[in-house]
Amino acid sequence: VQLQASGGGLVQPGGSLTLSCVASGDILYTYCMGWFRQTPGKEREFVAAVTRSGRSSHVANSVRGRFSISRDNAKNTVYLHMNSLKPEDTAVYYCAAEPTEGDDTFLDAPEVYGYWGQGTLVTVSS
């Protein structure tokens, strides 16, 4: 599967952005989908994931209450909705995919994801 992330950009603190990740080459509904972020010199950090069924999603403590993840399997697309953005949210955001056996299997470790998009830069600054 190939992943194409988009939607990054410059936003003021307190603003909102929605990132999109479009998958091609395979059927998305067999994959758990995740979003990660990375800043220079730091390891890739889990942000959010949604199970292949879409019935369950998980977000990191650092973004809980501000970010959410959703998916539209008919469009082969997963979204990261980001609200109340803070300067510390500045990072390159990556979408990732990994096929799972169960409909509600949740993955939050970057090393278990086998497919990655190219990343989209989000800059939160006034």
Secondary structure, 3 states (H helix, E strand, C coil): CEEEEECCEEECCCCCEEEEEEEECCCHHHEEEEEEEECCCCCCEEEEEECCCCCCEEECCCCCCCEEEEEEHHHCEEEEEECCCCHHHCEEEEEEEEECCCCCCCCCCHHHCCEECCCEEEEECC
